[in-house]
Amino acid sequence: MTKLLELKNVSKTFPGVKALQNVQLDLHAGEVLGLCGENGAGKSTLMKILTGIYTPDPGAEIWLQGTKVDVRDVNHARELGLSIIHQELNMVPDLTVAQNLYLGRPGSSKGGFVNDKDLNKMAGDLFDRLGMDINPKSYIRDLSVARQQMVEIARALDFDSKILVMDEPTAALTLQETDALFGMIRDFVTPETGLIYISHRMPEIEEITDRVTVLRDGEYVGTVVTDDVEMREIISMMVGREVSGEARPRTTVESDEVLLKVEGLNTKHLLRDISFEVRKGEVLGFAGLMGAGRTEVARAVFGADPKQSGDTYLHGQKVNIRTAADAVRNGIGYLSEDRKTFGLLLEQDIKQNAVMAAMKDFNIGGFILDGKIKTVGQEMSDRLRVKTPSVNQLLGKLSGGNQQKVVIAKWLVRNCDVLIFDEPTRGIDVGAKEEIYELIEQLSGQGKAIIVISSELPEVLRVSHRIAVMANGRITGFLDNADADQENIMELATVGKTQVVDGAVA
């Protein structure tokens, strides 16, 4: 089989850390190669070297169709037929979809002026060809994260690429959108092209890839033929140990005390009569299809979005939460699904991000207690196993999974009684996911009331004592974990009216 690409002896050193050490990889023509490894294993770094974003250490070799090349920069990589879709979205929110698609590309302007009519026509033709229902005139800021991701995918596919890299492309996509993406991948891969697919979702790796290359701690572990191995073997290669994929919560709820109670929550456009409660030490999971209203519930409870009606009770006392600041003052913490936009300051370091929700505790008489901030930041970094050379590292330099750990640290420092985790392990590898699950169990064991929103049903089943299922802006039922499985959750997630489940009326 013809080799489209070979990487040999690829190393990369950043200040204080060796990100890659003599890594190798090859891609055959006509195949999808999976690239797997835990957060910090070096996957994204390796692909950024391939596509001209990073320069490798001396001694690295890149071979394209048998010819050795030096990739000078991103534009040179595109000239060589190399394109990448990054894990983190990289668009201008105040430009339209069409303007983002063709930003900086030859022919996107004439005489220094942008011709939006031409751009909209080109974008519309591209979306028609790819089977995407996206309005080229929409502003990026008005699109959901999932639809922004589809625009990123369309932009990459529009280049005349021989080799396409996709870094966690389905992190914000529905099952239907993922199926459509897989169709695009199959159309892209021909006897002259190949694709490298990075994902932490093992069912996707199993479905779409032909071979899988595994990295661990910046080093090459091995390459296997997908059809010849079980996914648990690949996971074991990634983390160096067996990881169970069918576990349930290891803790039980010992108290009947209700910490959080929500009654009759309604919003203008979607939510209707949302009522639920979370006991001390309980993890309540929220499941449902994308668009069902799970995140909208979290944002309304947290005061991030306005509500039309509804009451919130904490420790049995009615509270008035109109803003996020009100929620924080009342002991509610919210980990947003979009950590980059709402959860972090990427230009600040780890320790500053870790304490920013509790800055009043690090300020005396107008003086910032830098020593205390560093001590607490280091404690959180150690506790959550953040992979970094120092707590002085800028957050934007960390992998997505390690950024998520810092978001969690922020609310741990605040010591909230109620924690809402919205997609807590999105973009996090299999091994790190289990660390997050164990942390959630520890927090519930300390008496915290926790809400976990997740699009991954195994995750909901892994962490939740009870599960609230949503469809079309309503809660359609509650399930105890012992009675729940993926089938009856999906049954409730796809109904159009409320139901009574285990005696609980939604």
Residue pairs with C-beta under 8 A, 6 or more apart in sequence:
1 28
1 29
1 30
1 31
2 28
2 29
2 65
3 26
3 27
3 28
3 29
3 63
3 65
3 66
4 27
4 28
4 29
4 64
4 65
4 162
4 163
4 193
4 194
5 25
5 26
5 27
5 50
5 62
5 63
5 64
5 163
5 194
6 24
6 25
6 26
6 27
6 61
6 62
6 63
7 23
7 24
7 25
7 26
7 46
7 49
7 50
7 60
7 61
7 62
7 63
8 24
8 60
8 61
8 63
9 22
9 23
9 24
9 59
9 60
9 61
10 20
10 22
10 23
10 24
10 25
10 46
10 49
10 56
10 60
10 61
11 18
11 20
11 21
11 22
11 23
11 56
11 57
11 59
11 60
12 18
12 19
12 20
12 42
12 45
12 46
12 49
12 54
12 56
12 57
13 19
13 57
14 397
15 389
16 389
16 390
17 388
17 389
18 218
19 42
19 45
19 218
20 42
20 45
20 46
20 49
20 56
20 218
20 219
21 218
21 219
22 219
22 220
23 42
23 46
23 215
23 218
23 219
23 220
24 220
25 33
25 35
25 46
25 213
25 220
25 223
26 223
27 33
27 163
27 194
27 196
28 194
28 210
28 211
29 191
29 192
29 193
29 194
30 189
30 190
30 191
30 192
30 193
30 194
31 189
31 194
31 195
31 210
31 211
32 185
32 189
32 194
32 195
32 196
32 197
32 208
32 209
32 210
33 194
33 195
33 196
33 197
33 209
33 210
33 211
33 212
33 213
34 197
34 198
34 199
34 205
34 208
34 209
34 211
34 212
34 213
34 226
35 43
35 46
35 47
35 196
35 197
35 198
35 212
35 213
35 215
36 43
36 198
36 199
36 200
36 205
36 212
36 213
36 214
36 215
36 234
36 237
36 238
37 43
37 214
37 215
37 216
37 221
37 238
37 429
38 216
38 238
38 239
38 401
38 429
38 430
38 431
38 432
39 387
39 399
39 400
39 401
39 402
39 428
39 429
39 432
40 217
40 218
40 387
40 399
40 401
40 402
41 215
41 216
41 217
41 218
41 238
41 429
42 215
42 217
42 218
42 219
43 167
43 198
43 215
44 86
44 87
44 167
44 198
44 399
45 54
45 218
46 215
47 84
47 165
47 167
47 196
47 198
48 54
48 84
49 55
49 56
49 60
49 62
49 71
50 62
50 71
50 77
50 82
50 84
50 163
50 165
51 71
51 74
51 77
51 82
51 83
51 84
51 165
52 71
52 72
52 73
52 74
52 75
52 76
52 77
52 82
53 74
53 84
61 68
62 68
62 69
62 70
62 71
63 69
64 80
64 81
64 162
64 163
69 80
71 77
71 80
71 82
77 83
78 159
78 161
80 162
81 160
81 161
81 162
81 163
82 161
82 162
82 163
82 165
83 156
83 159
83 161
83 163
83 164
83 165
84 156
84 164
84 165
84 166
84 167
85 152
85 153
85 156
85 164
85 165
85 166
85 167
85 169
86 152
86 167
87 167
87 168
87 171
87 198
87 400
87 427
88 340
88 400
89 145
89 148
89 149
89 152
89 340
90 152
91 100
91 140
91 148
91 151
91 152
92 99
92 100
92 103
92 140
93 139
93 140
93 141
94 139
94 140
94 141
95 103
95 139
95 140
96 116
96 119
96 120
96 136
96 137
96 138
96 139
96 140
97 123
97 134
97 135
97 136
97 137
97 138
97 139
97 140
97 143
97 151
98 116
98 119
98 120
98 122
98 123
98 136
98 137
99 114
99 116
99 119
100 140
100 151
100 155
101 119
101 122
101 123
101 126
101 136
101 151
101 154
101 155
101 158
102 108
102 119
102 122
102 123
108 114
108 119
109 115
119 136
120 136
120 137
123 136
124 136
126 154
126 158
127 133
127 134
127 136
127 154
130 154
130 157
130 184
131 180
131 183
131 184
132 150
132 154
132 180
134 143
134 147
134 150
134 151
134 154
140 148
140 151
143 151
144 172
145 172
145 337
145 338
146 172
146 173
146 174
146 177
146 290
148 172
149 169
149 170
149 171
149 172
149 173
150 173
150 177
152 169
153 166
153 169
153 181
153 184
156 164
156 166
157 164
157 184
157 188
161 193
162 192
162 193
162 194
163 193
163 194
163 195
163 196
164 188
164 193
164 194
164 195
164 196
165 195
165 196
165 198
166 185
166 195
166 196
166 197
166 198
167 198
168 198
168 199
168 200
168 400
168 427
169 181
169 197
169 199
170 177
170 178
170 181
170 199
170 201
170 204
171 426
171 427
172 337
172 426
173 181
174 289
174 290
174 291
175 289
178 204
182 207
182 208
185 195
185 197
185 208
188 195
189 195
197 204
197 205
197 208
197 209
199 205
200 427
200 428
200 429
200 430
200 433
201 456
202 231
202 234
202 235
202 245
202 430
203 231
205 212
205 226
205 231
205 234
206 226
206 231
209 226
210 225
210 226
211 223
211 224
211 225
211 226
212 223
212 224
212 226
212 229
212 234
213 220
213 222
213 223
214 220
214 221
214 222
214 223
214 224
214 234
214 237
214 238
215 221
216 237
216 238
216 239
216 240
221 237
221 238
222 237
224 233
224 234
224 237
232 242
232 243
232 245
235 242
235 243
235 245
235 430
236 242
236 243
238 429
238 430
238 431
239 429
239 430
239 431
241 431
243 430
243 431
243 434
245 458
246 458
247 437
247 462
248 461
248 462
248 481
249 283
249 441
249 462
249 463
249 464
249 465
249 481
250 441
251 281
251 441
251 444
251 445
251 465
252 465
253 279
253 280
253 281
253 282
253 444
253 465
254 281
255 279
255 280
255 281
255 447
256 279
257 279
257 280
258 277
258 278
258 279
258 280
258 313
258 316
259 278
259 279
259 280
259 314
259 315
259 417
259 418
259 449
260 277
260 278
260 301
260 312
260 313
260 314
260 332
260 418
260 449
260 451
261 276
261 277
261 278
261 312
261 313
261 316
262 274
262 275
262 276
262 277
262 301
262 310
262 311
262 312
262 313
263 275
263 310
263 311
263 312
263 313
264 273
264 274
264 275
264 309
264 310
264 311
265 271
265 273
265 274
265 275
265 297
265 300
265 301
265 307
265 309
265 310
266 272
266 273
266 274
266 307
266 308
266 309
266 310
267 296
267 300
267 305
267 306
267 307
267 308
268 306
268 308
270 293
270 296
270 473
271 293
271 296
271 297
271 300
271 307
271 473
271 474
272 473
272 474
273 474
274 293
274 297
274 300
274 310
274 474
274 475
275 475
275 506
276 284
276 468
276 475
276 478
278 284
278 418
278 449
278 450
278 451
279 449
280 447
280 448
280 449
281 444
281 445
281 446
281 447
281 448
281 449
282 444
282 449
282 450
282 465
282 466
283 440
283 441
283 444
283 450
283 451
283 452
283 463
283 464
283 465
283 466
284 449
284 450
284 451
284 452
284 464
284 465
284 466
284 467
284 468
285 451
285 452
285 453
285 454
285 460
285 461
285 463
285 464
285 466
285 467
285 468
286 294
286 297
286 298
286 451
286 452
286 453
286 454
286 460
286 467
286 468
286 469
286 470
287 294
287 454
287 457
287 460
287 467
287 468
287 469
287 470
287 489
287 492
287 493
288 294
288 469
288 470
288 471
288 493
289 471
289 493
289 494
290 455
292 470
292 471
292 472
292 473
292 493
293 470
293 472
293 473
293 474
294 422
294 453
294 470
295 337
295 422
295 453
296 305
296 473
297 470
298 334
298 420
298 422
298 451
298 453
299 305
299 334
300 306
300 307
300 310
301 312
301 321
301 327
301 332
301 420
302 321
302 324
302 327
302 332
302 334
302 420
303 321
303 322
303 323
303 324
303 325
303 326
303 327
304 324
304 334
311 318
312 318
312 319
312 320
312 321
313 319
314 330
314 331
314 332
314 417
314 418
315 417
319 326
319 330
320 326
321 327
321 330
321 332
324 334
327 334
328 357
328 414
328 416
331 416
331 417
331 418
332 416
332 417
332 418
332 419
332 420
333 357
333 410
333 411
333 414
333 416
333 418
333 419
333 420
334 411
334 419
334 420
334 422
335 343
335 407
335 408
335 411
335 419
335 420
335 421
335 422
335 424
336 342
336 343
336 407
336 422
337 422
337 423
337 426
337 453
339 400
339 403
339 404
339 407
340 346
340 403
343 407
343 410
344 353
344 395
344 403
344 406
344 407
345 352
345 353
345 356
345 395
346 394
346 395
346 396
346 403
347 394
347 395
347 396
348 356
348 394
348 395
349 391
349 392
349 393
349 394
349 395
350 377
350 381
350 386
350 388
350 390
350 391
350 392
350 393
350 395
350 398
350 406
351 373
351 374
351 376
351 377
351 378
351 381
351 391
351 392
352 373
352 377
353 395
353 406
353 407
353 409
353 410
354 376
354 377
354 380
354 381
354 391
354 406
354 409
354 410
354 413
355 361
355 362
355 373
355 376
355 377
355 410
355 413
356 410
357 410
357 411
357 413
357 414
358 413
358 414
358 415
362 368
362 369
362 372
362 373
362 376
363 369
374 391
376 413
377 391
377 409
378 391
380 386
380 406
380 409
380 412
380 413
381 388
381 391
381 409
383 409
383 412
384 405
384 406
384 408
384 409
384 435
384 439
385 405
385 432
385 435
386 398
386 402
386 405
386 406
386 409
387 398
387 399
387 402
388 398
388 402
395 403
395 406
398 406
400 427
400 428
401 427
401 428
401 429
401 432
404 424
404 425
404 426
404 427
404 428
404 436
405 432
405 436
408 424
408 436
408 439
411 419
412 443
416 448
417 447
417 448
417 449
418 448
418 449
418 450
418 451
419 443
419 448
419 449
419 450
419 451
420 450
420 451
420 453
421 440
421 450
421 451
421 452
421 453
422 453
423 453
423 454
423 455
424 436
424 440
424 452
424 454
425 432
425 433
425 436
425 454
425 456
425 459
428 436
433 459
437 459
437 462
437 463
440 450
440 452
440 463
441 463
443 450
444 450
444 465
452 459
452 460
452 463
452 464
454 460
457 486
457 489
457 490
458 486
460 467
460 489
461 467
461 481
461 484
461 485
461 486
461 489
464 481
465 480
465 481
466 478
466 479
466 480
466 481
467 478
467 479
467 480
467 481
467 484
467 489
468 475
468 477
468 478
468 506
469 475
469 476
469 477
469 478
469 479
469 489
469 492
469 493
470 476
470 493
471 492
471 493
471 494
471 495
471 496
472 496
474 497
474 498
474 506
475 498
475 506
476 492
476 493
476 495
476 497
476 498
476 499
476 506
477 492
477 498
477 499
477 500
477 501
477 504
477 506
478 501
478 502
478 504
478 506
479 488
479 489
479 492
479 501
479 502
480 502
483 502
492 499
492 501
498 505
498 506
499 506
500 506
